[in-house]
Amino acid sequence: MMRGQDLIDKLGDKLAALRGRVTPNAEMDKITWFRAGGLVEALFQPVDEEDLAAFLRAVPEEIPITVVGVGSNLLVRDGGIPGFVVRLSAKGFGQIERVPSGGIKAGAATPDKRLAAFALEEGIGGFHFYHGIPGSIGGALIMNAGANGVETRERVVEVTALDRKGNVHTLLTDDMGYSYRHSSAPAGLIFTSAIFEGVPEDKAAIKAAMDAVQNHRETVQPIREKTGGSTFKNPEGSSAWKEIDKAGCRGLMIGGAQMSPMHCNFMINTGTATGYDLEYLGETVRARVLENSGIRLHWEIKRLGNFRPGHAVQEFLGQLL
Ligand SMILES: Cc1cc2nc3c(=O)[nH]c(=O)nc-3n(C[C@H](O)[C@H](O)[C@H](O)COP(=O)(O)OP(=O)(O)OC[C@H]3O[C@@H](n4cnc5c(N)ncnc54)[C@H](O)[C@@H]3O)c2cc1C
């Protein structure tokens, strides 16, 4: 992997006109909720959409660019991420406002919780579920984030994105190709904002629904731990946590990584976990569930970057190979 400063030097003047900050060898463990993982060659934080478009035009297409939100669904491997990571700044991408259609427009860096709070202020119902999701709108759009029986796809009506060449695109809900915790929108798009719609609702009722979401989470999820939320998607006809529990993996520990004793589909960094520990634990759980019930769990958490040399982790620990 090229060292960060070499990458920046190689691009030279191309980056000079950018207004956002470029940081070589940035520590991804400072960004992810897991507080684990290696470096990215260079981090770019654009100040606004124009700056982001200029960056995308300046960086040759053979150099990989990965966008991240607030890192609440990310496992970064210890060998780090090649190329650039783009992280949208709250200043440039965190605006939230009503639009003439009556909907709510939110920048991609807006925290989901802020969208829920804004909808409450405006008396618009249907956004209480975002109160319990710690990610940003960009992450919610690609993950089809959901909770309490509601998903992003039921509220979003229009998404604005930039492609790898810096061109602006508008996508309607159908263009996002949504399914459970997944979007098949064209790869490589960076979402910059989205418009959401709900229905007018009494503020007291919205507040009560938000409080219920929070109270429930406090009791069933390890929300104050270093975690990535649900590790695996629920398999057809069952719940990931039930299968993990049946396979005897509740509380299972590898290095500093553990399947939470409180909610066994949540993986936690107990303090010293590496990206390797977390991924090895995840694949151990997949292998044991496969052996126990024949079910192949699929990761909900997104894994990014390269393994540290000699520390690759095989899917299902190679059990299927
Ligand atoms: C305690 C806890 C509870 C959670 N509960 C839930 C829950 O109830 N429901 C749920 O759905 N999720 C839940 N999550 C997971 C997580 O919060 C969501 O997946 C969230 O939508 C991720 O948003 P993020 O900003 O953190 O994205 P990141 O984790 O930073 O990135 C996730 C993915 O989104 C992509 N991405 C981020 N921003 C953009 C952008 N602007 N354009 C294009 N792609 C982008 C990244 O490339 C990556 O593939 C939970 C996580 C934690 C830690």
Ligand as a Chemical Component Dictionary entry (heavy atoms), coordinates in Angstrom:
data_LIG
# 
_chem_comp.id                   LIG 
_chem_comp.type                 NON-POLYMER 
_chem_comp.pdbx_formal_charge   0 
_chem_comp.three_letter_code    LIG 
# 
loop_
_chem_comp_atom.comp_id 
_chem_comp_atom.atom_id 
_chem_comp_atom.alt_atom_id 
_chem_comp_atom.type_symbol 
_chem_comp_atom.charge 
_chem_comp_atom.model_Cartn_x 
_chem_comp_atom.model_Cartn_y 
_chem_comp_atom.model_Cartn_z 
_chem_comp_atom.pdbx_ordinal 
LIG C1  C1  C 0 -25.670 0.700  18.987 1  
LIG C2  C2  C 0 -26.065 0.559  17.537 2  
LIG C3  C3  C 0 -27.390 0.349  17.200 3  
LIG C4  C4  C 0 -27.776 0.219  15.860 4  
LIG N1  N1  N 0 -29.092 0.010  15.565 5  
LIG C5  C5  C 0 -29.485 -0.070 14.286 6  
LIG C6  C6  C 0 -30.873 -0.266 13.936 7  
LIG O1  O1  O 0 -31.743 -0.359 14.781 8  
LIG N2  N2  N 0 -31.201 -0.332 12.620 9  
LIG C7  C7  C 0 -30.278 -0.219 11.643 10 
LIG O2  O2  O 0 -30.648 -0.280 10.455 11 
LIG N3  N3  N 0 -28.959 -0.051 11.928 12 
LIG C8  C8  C 0 -28.549 0.040  13.207 13 
LIG N4  N4  N 0 -27.218 0.220  13.506 14 
LIG C9  C9  C 0 -26.220 0.242  12.412 15 
LIG C10 C10 C 0 -25.917 1.642  11.850 16 
LIG O3  O3  O 0 -26.190 2.671  12.779 17 
LIG C11 C11 C 0 -26.671 1.873  10.550 18 
LIG O4  O4  O 0 -26.350 0.928  9.565  19 
LIG C12 C12 C 0 -26.402 3.288  9.989  20 
LIG O5  O5  O 0 -27.307 3.527  8.931  21 
LIG C13 C13 C 0 -24.971 3.455  9.482  22 
LIG O6  O6  O 0 -24.757 4.826  9.258  23 
LIG P1  P1  P 0 -23.282 5.448  9.385  24 
LIG O7  O7  O 0 -23.376 6.891  9.092  25 
LIG O8  O8  O 0 -22.683 5.089  10.686 26 
LIG O9  O9  O 0 -22.550 4.694  8.191  27 
LIG P2  P2  P 0 -21.121 3.976  8.203  28 
LIG O10 O10 O 0 -21.111 2.901  9.236  29 
LIG O11 O11 O 0 -20.057 4.995  8.301  30 
LIG O12 O12 O 0 -21.128 3.326  6.764  31 
LIG C14 C14 C 0 -22.044 2.292  6.461  32 
LIG C15 C15 C 0 -22.143 2.137  4.942  33 
LIG O13 O13 O 0 -22.721 3.310  4.400  34 
LIG C16 C16 C 0 -21.912 3.818  3.358  35 
LIG N5  N5  N 0 -22.087 5.279  3.364  36 
LIG C17 C17 C 0 -21.986 6.128  4.428  37 
LIG N6  N6  N 0 -22.231 7.391  4.037  38 
LIG C18 C18 C 0 -22.497 7.358  2.717  39 
LIG C19 C19 C 0 -22.805 8.347  1.727  40 
LIG N7  N7  N 0 -22.887 9.644  2.042  41 
LIG N8  N8  N 0 -22.990 7.937  0.437  42 
LIG C20 C20 C 0 -22.892 6.623  0.099  43 
LIG N9  N9  N 0 -22.604 5.651  0.986  44 
LIG C21 C21 C 0 -22.413 6.005  2.276  45 
LIG C22 C22 C 0 -20.507 3.370  3.719  46 
LIG O14 O14 O 0 -19.674 3.291  2.569  47 
LIG C23 C23 C 0 -20.779 1.977  4.270  48 
LIG O15 O15 O 0 -20.921 1.033  3.240  49 
LIG C24 C24 C 0 -26.805 0.333  14.842 50 
LIG C25 C25 C 0 -25.463 0.572  15.177 51 
LIG C26 C26 C 0 -25.094 0.680  16.496 52 
LIG C27 C27 C 0 -23.651 0.960  16.829 53 
# 
loop_
_chem_comp_bond.comp_id 
_chem_comp_bond.atom_id_1 
_chem_comp_bond.atom_id_2 
_chem_comp_bond.value_order 
_chem_comp_bond.pdbx_ordinal 
LIG C1  C2  SING 1  
LIG C2  C3  SING 2  
LIG C2  C26 DOUB 3  
LIG C3  C4  DOUB 4  
LIG C4  N1  SING 5  
LIG C4  C24 SING 6  
LIG N1  C5  DOUB 7  
LIG C5  C6  SING 8  
LIG C5  C8  SING 9  
LIG C6  O1  DOUB 10 
LIG C6  N2  SING 11 
LIG N2  C7  SING 12 
LIG C7  O2  DOUB 13 
LIG C7  N3  SING 14 
LIG N3  C8  DOUB 15 
LIG C8  N4  SING 16 
LIG N4  C9  SING 17 
LIG N4  C24 SING 18 
LIG C9  C10 SING 19 
LIG C10 O3  SING 20 
LIG C10 C11 SING 21 
LIG C11 O4  SING 22 
LIG C11 C12 SING 23 
LIG C12 O5  SING 24 
LIG C12 C13 SING 25 
LIG C13 O6  SING 26 
LIG O6  P1  SING 27 
LIG P1  O7  DOUB 28 
LIG P1  O8  SING 29 
LIG P1  O9  SING 30 
LIG O9  P2  SING 31 
LIG P2  O10 DOUB 32 
LIG P2  O11 SING 33 
LIG P2  O12 SING 34 
LIG O12 C14 SING 35 
LIG C14 C15 SING 36 
LIG C15 O13 SING 37 
LIG C15 C23 SING 38 
LIG O13 C16 SING 39 
LIG C16 N5  SING 40 
LIG C16 C22 SING 41 
LIG N5  C17 SING 42 
LIG N5  C21 SING 43 
LIG C17 N6  DOUB 44 
LIG N6  C18 SING 45 
LIG C18 C19 SING 46 
LIG C18 C21 DOUB 47 
LIG C19 N7  SING 48 
LIG C19 N8  DOUB 49 
LIG N8  C20 SING 50 
LIG C20 N9  DOUB 51 
LIG N9  C21 SING 52 
LIG C22 O14 SING 53 
LIG C22 C23 SING 54 
LIG C23 O15 SING 55 
LIG C24 C25 DOUB 56 
LIG C25 C26 SING 57 
LIG C26 C27 SING 58 
# 
